[in-house]
Amino acid sequence: MTRNPIPYGRQHITQDDIDAVVETLQADYLTQGPKIKEFEEAFASYVGSKYAVAVANGTAALHLCALALNVKPGDKVITSPITFAASANCVRYCGGEVHFVDIDPKTYLIDINEVRKLLESSPQGTFKGIIPVDFAGRSVDMEQFRGLAEAYDLWIIEDSCHAPGGYFVDKEGERQFCGNGSFADLSIFSFHPVKHIAAGEGGMITTNSEKLYRDAMMLRTHGITKDKNAFRNDLTMANGTEGNTDYPAWYMEMQDLGFNYRLTDFQSALGHEQLKRAPEGIKRRRQIARTYEECFKSKGFIKGQSGVVEGHAYHLYVIEVEDRLGLYNYLRSQKIFAQIHYIPCHLMPYYKAQGWKEGDLPNAETYYRKCISLPMYPTLTEEEQNFVIGQVVSYYEGT
Ligand SMILES: *Cc1c(COP(=O)(O)O)cnc(C)c1O
């Protein structure tokens, strides 16, 4: 039997997706049309936020958030070392400084106790903001982060790229969905094909703040506004003549230095169609996680994401093992393309050049020596998953 390669993650495109894209390609707008707003509204309603802004990708979403929060040269911002580099890079785009805080070895999330210690031992006002990451799909406890943010006057950008549809349970026992705007100032998502919702490339910002929403909308399109209530030039200048009572229809103003970070209409149509199936996708991801857990819990050589975590969106399924390199290469020889998430950000040469070094964040570094992400995506079949499990077990136990 020849077997298809099994990646760690992949998109699932259906005929409905294709139809939605083709229909948009045949309509009036390829970009700046109605599909964008439809997608934004559906996404906001999915995560429970007031506002959503669709953008070109998750990195652009992070950049716009940093701009909207007015990150300036020298501003210090806290984030996790176990994340995709973009979570940190957005601070650097604005000239700010990234301060990595170690992870909790049990959750792999930024350790809030370490963050608290750092804040307590630094003069008030040292840090401007924090970017917690819902790593692997597990939500950080945003209620606790909000408390810290209030006490130390920090803003919060929640990087929820791994967790659309994920949630944590708050002190009252209520489900708080990632990006619902109740705790973070801004949250961001990515629609890269390995994430839950694929749009080719794409991203989303969610917020409950009308001001931040307006700023993000404007910065997404060059810093241009068409809202006549916001215009700063007078009617005479706008019309080119005196005596008119309204702004002409063509008129717009560039009020800030923005970018072209728009999502197209056909990508929005694809993202919107995918969003409709996102709840099913999470259900299937949770099943896959349970199966891995069941099969690995008796195996001492695997330390996994053990115990079912309520609200986990399982973008990734990570295990920690000895001889990780050997397992990785063995799985590759069996056409199972496991992946490593992540090489600690602070050890990237770019961040080393900013003063970070090995030994600074021991939990992240220990985690990195052992972590490996096994295949996790809704269309992974039972047979394929069993094959993956069998290969992992046989690597350690022999056949
Ligand atoms: C994917 C990802 C990003 C960046 O998203 P892109 O759409 O690829 O730009 C940022 N943060 C995390 C945690 C991610 O996984």
Ligand as a Chemical Component Dictionary entry (heavy atoms), coordinates in Angstrom:
data_LIG
# 
_chem_comp.id                   LIG 
_chem_comp.type                 NON-POLYMER 
_chem_comp.pdbx_formal_charge   0 
_chem_comp.three_letter_code    LIG 
# 
loop_
_chem_comp_atom.comp_id 
_chem_comp_atom.atom_id 
_chem_comp_atom.alt_atom_id 
_chem_comp_atom.type_symbol 
_chem_comp_atom.charge 
_chem_comp_atom.model_Cartn_x 
_chem_comp_atom.model_Cartn_y 
_chem_comp_atom.model_Cartn_z 
_chem_comp_atom.pdbx_ordinal 
LIG C1 C1 C 0 0.835  31.946 12.165 1  
LIG C2 C2 C 0 1.155  32.800 13.323 2  
LIG C3 C3 C 0 1.386  34.178 13.223 3  
LIG C4 C4 C 0 1.516  34.900 11.919 4  
LIG O1 O1 O 0 0.463  34.724 11.047 5  
LIG P1 P1 P 0 0.689  34.847 9.463  6  
LIG O2 O2 O 0 -0.713 34.857 8.941  7  
LIG O3 O3 O 0 1.474  33.668 9.024  8  
LIG O4 O4 O 0 1.397  36.145 9.219  9  
LIG C5 C5 C 0 1.577  34.891 14.388 10 
LIG N1 N1 N 0 1.567  34.302 15.595 11 
LIG C6 C6 C 0 1.377  32.982 15.725 12 
LIG C7 C7 C 0 1.355  32.389 17.093 13 
LIG C8 C8 C 0 1.178  32.194 14.594 14 
LIG O5 O5 O 0 1.007  30.869 14.736 15 
# 
loop_
_chem_comp_bond.comp_id 
_chem_comp_bond.atom_id_1 
_chem_comp_bond.atom_id_2 
_chem_comp_bond.value_order 
_chem_comp_bond.pdbx_ordinal 
LIG C1 C2 SING 1  
LIG C2 C3 SING 2  
LIG C2 C8 DOUB 3  
LIG C3 C4 SING 4  
LIG C3 C5 DOUB 5  
LIG C4 O1 SING 6  
LIG O1 P1 SING 7  
LIG P1 O2 DOUB 8  
LIG P1 O3 SING 9  
LIG P1 O4 SING 10 
LIG C5 N1 SING 11 
LIG N1 C6 DOUB 12 
LIG C6 C7 SING 13 
LIG C6 C8 SING 14 
LIG C8 O5 SING 15 
# 
